[in-house]
């Protein structure tokens, strides 16, 4: 199937199951689109990321990026689910899971029956993943985990948590971190929903872990290699976020363009005023630049090329593009955008999360500086 045919199928699915009124209803009622996952699985969306030898479609990441752009433009709520299944779950398990773990996880993830949540952030360890305090110790033939995770999206509905925990001394920093595959129904896990101002269809949770006992095969990848493995996962998740928020920025631009053509003030459409027209031109350029960065990164991933710097750049460029385009869009729409029924206001308030979610942009700029040989803090 060609990329065009895949995108046509995605578009038909979205328009059938998530028309604009349904998107607004779900946002107002805080109803995530988990119920659409089996249909997405049947359509083959999750299988795109799975190699043919594992039963999937083996698509290039450039194809996946096009799907993410499409999903993000229509409704970020469904794009975020796709990203969670693919970027957090499948790419982690396929990248460093054991054969038994792949047999356990890949089929239900690919079919849309289940997904994983990445339980990374802690009260004292957000973008600073090396500061993780949650600890896993040997206990009998397995592991016992104690600690706390915070702002973990979609955790309650997830079947598994991909959870980094410290298995070595604190002074080892990132070298003492391992990853674990934790069933969310494990005894000792308590979740509390966290109210927030946006992304109502992507609920977040504070998670307490008290004497959570896991078998030995819950270790995901190699002991003590969790930080390096996590960085690999974050390349995919940042690429996913960059693509989907670029799609959302395209949606904001199209809303603003439509309003500028239709809204008449002082006898002519407001888009004929140079001040408005230039703002829209700047929005168009920024969204196009973001898309080009997304597709460049997708090409590197498809080639298996190193892309740490490019993943950070794409995430920064895309998230700041959406933030700024949505903000200008609100100004162009004025009162029409400030209405609770406006799609622009949803994009505007949702966008504020992404510049610090999955790595604060300030921290990613430090990472880019280090890649340039300039050192931290520059």
Helices and strands as residue ranges (DSSP letters): H 3-17, H 20-29, G 34-36, H 37-43, G 46-49, G 52-54, H 61-74, H 76-83, I 84-90, H 91-96, H 99-111, E 116-119, G 129-131, E 135-139, E 142-153, E 160-166, G 170-176, E 177-183, E 189-194, E 204-214, G 216-218, E 219-220, H 226-262, E 264-265, E 268-269, G 270-272, H 274-303, H 308-333, H 335-338, H 343-351, H 361-371
